[in-house]
Structures are given as structure tokens and as C-alpha cells.
Amino acid sequence: MAEPLSDEPSASKLLENLMTSSSHSTFTADQTSTWLRGLVTIAWSDGHFDPEEQALIEDIVANELTPDLENNSFKPISPEELAAGLGENPEIAENFLRTAVMVALADGVYSSAEDAVLESFAQGLHVQLIAVDSLRLTLDGSDAPKPLGQQPRDPLKPVRQWLDGLDIQDPEVARFLCKMIPSQCPFERDITLFGRKVVHIPPMCKLNPLYEQLVGLRFKALSYLADECKEDVSAYI
């Protein structure tokens, strides 16, 4: 007679987590996998992350997104694959794009590469990213569009309001966001080379124009996991 699963705590814990995830998620397994692949594609689009962030993304790919896939064989998802995997629900499409923008901003810089991927995703999902137009004024590249005429006092207000409308509906997505978004504003630091300071990096909260929205999103994800999924979120705090 086989030994009961209770003799293997790790197996029973895994089963418990899977049951919790499936009972609270409004997504199918394919939608969740597609959503996470899309976010990883955004995170990897510009390569602007340090070795710790690189290791974090590789860990997500290997252990949470596609356990049977080698890290170096991961391929970015195409707009067509994204649209097919998420389905035709416009609310799901817009919420995905909100999380994609947040992931693009997680390192404090909204880059031209990230913007290009986001726009291709929006076109594939048939969503107009009007609220993101103001964010494009902060693009890192020399080809960034310049403000024309008198700008409003808070030009990022439309994208702030749009991002605040995000609704968390899947535990895997919530865990991804809790891992990708730092739990606190990183300390400022100097980068030195051959004993000389070559660049000063300010705290992310000063660098990132939408840091408050990132903090709010992380709080939503934590609250969803704790209140709706009844998970222990101490590892993310």
C-alpha cells in the first residue's frame, strides 16, 4: 500500500498551492501562461537590468512559467500568440497591458524597446494605448517625442488613472508582480570603475515617474494573495 502524501510535506504543500491557485483564478491555465510569457517578454525587451534582476527573470522562466524549458531557449511571445492565448475578452486584454506597463517601469526607465513591444501587443489585442501617450514623453532614446506647446501641470495624470484601474484576478500573475516590483525604494548608489565614480544612480522613487502606481499595484497583488487566496505573503514583505 502506498505511503500517504502527508509523509511528504513538500508534495502536499505543492498540491495545496495548486488547489488554491485554481480555485481563485478567473483565468484558464493557458491564459495565465500566456500572460506571464508576455510580462517576461516585456521585462527582457531592453536588457536594462542588473545581474540580480537577470537571475530573478531566469528563475521565473524556469520555475514558474515553463518548468520544462531551458532558460536560454525561452522565446519572446508574439502579438499573435498573445492575442490567441488571452482570448477576446477586452477587459483581460486591457488589464494585461496595465501589468505590462508596470513591468516596463519596474527598473525606473521606460525605454524605446519596451514601448515598441507594448505597442505591438496593444495592436495585437486591438486596444488603443491612448493613456500611455503621455508616458512616451519620458522615453530614454534620442528619438523620444518632444512635448508640443503648453503641457498640463501633471502630464502623466491620464496614465496614472488608467494604471490605477488594474484588477488582479490570478494568483500566478500576482506572485510575479510581487517578485518583479521591489518591496521598498532601492537605495541610491554610485557606480565606480578603476576607483573613480562614473555614474550616480538616484533612488528609484525619484527616478521612476510612476513609482506610486507601482507601490499600489504591489499592494493590490499582496492583498489579493492574502485575502482572496489565503496565502502567506511574508516572503514578499
Residue pairs with C-beta under 8 A, 6 or more apart in sequence:
5 11
5 12
5 15
6 12
20 171
20 229
20 230
20 231
21 171
21 172
21 229
24 171
24 228
24 229
25 32
25 169
25 170
25 171
25 172
26 169
26 170
27 35
27 92
27 169
27 170
27 173
30 85
31 85
31 86
31 87
31 92
31 170
32 170
32 172
32 173
33 65
33 66
33 85
34 77
34 81
34 82
34 84
34 85
34 86
35 85
35 86
35 96
35 99
35 170
35 172
35 173
36 60
36 64
36 65
36 172
36 173
36 176
37 65
37 66
37 76
37 77
37 81
37 82
37 85
38 77
38 82
38 96
38 100
38 121
39 99
39 100
39 103
39 173
39 176
39 180
40 57
40 60
40 61
40 65
40 74
40 76
41 76
41 77
41 117
42 100
42 103
42 104
42 114
42 117
42 118
43 49
43 57
43 103
43 104
43 106
43 180
44 57
44 76
45 76
45 104
45 111
45 113
45 114
45 116
45 117
46 111
46 112
46 113
46 114
47 113
48 107
48 109
48 111
49 57
49 107
53 107
56 179
56 180
58 71
60 176
60 179
61 69
61 71
61 74
62 69
62 70
62 71
64 172
64 175
64 176
66 74
76 117
77 85
78 124
79 120
79 121
79 123
79 124
79 125
80 124
82 96
82 121
82 124
82 125
83 93
83 124
83 125
83 126
86 92
86 93
86 96
86 125
90 126
90 127
91 167
93 125
93 126
93 127
94 127
95 166
95 167
95 169
96 121
96 125
97 118
97 121
97 122
97 125
97 127
97 129
98 162
98 163
98 165
98 166
99 166
99 173
99 177
99 217
100 118
100 121
101 118
101 132
101 135
101 159
101 163
102 163
102 166
102 177
102 181
102 210
102 213
102 214
102 217
103 177
103 180
104 110
104 111
104 114
104 115
104 118
105 208
105 209
105 210
105 213
105 214
106 180
106 181
106 182
106 214
107 204
108 204
108 207
108 208
108 211
109 140
109 207
109 208
110 135
110 136
110 138
110 139
110 140
111 139
111 140
111 141
112 139
112 140
112 141
112 143
112 144
115 132
115 136
115 139
118 129
118 132
119 129
122 128
122 129
130 158
131 158
131 159
131 161
131 162
131 163
132 159
132 162
133 158
134 155
134 156
134 157
134 158
134 159
135 156
135 159
135 209
135 210
136 144
136 145
137 144
137 145
137 146
137 147
137 151
137 155
138 144
138 209
139 145
147 155
154 160
156 209
156 210
159 210
160 210
160 212
160 213
163 210
163 213
163 217
164 213
164 216
166 217
166 220
168 174
168 177
168 220
168 221
168 224
171 224
171 225
171 229
171 231
173 221
174 221
174 222
174 224
174 225
174 229
175 221
175 225
175 236
177 217
177 218
177 221
178 218
178 221
178 222
178 225
178 233
178 236
179 236
181 214
181 215
181 217
181 218
182 204
183 218
183 236
183 237
185 203
185 204
185 205
185 211
186 203
186 204
187 203
188 200
188 201
188 202
188 203
188 206
189 200
189 201
190 197
190 199
190 200
190 201
191 197
191 198
191 199
191 200
191 201
192 198
201 207
204 211
205 211
208 214
222 233
222 236
222 237
225 231
225 233
225 236
226 233
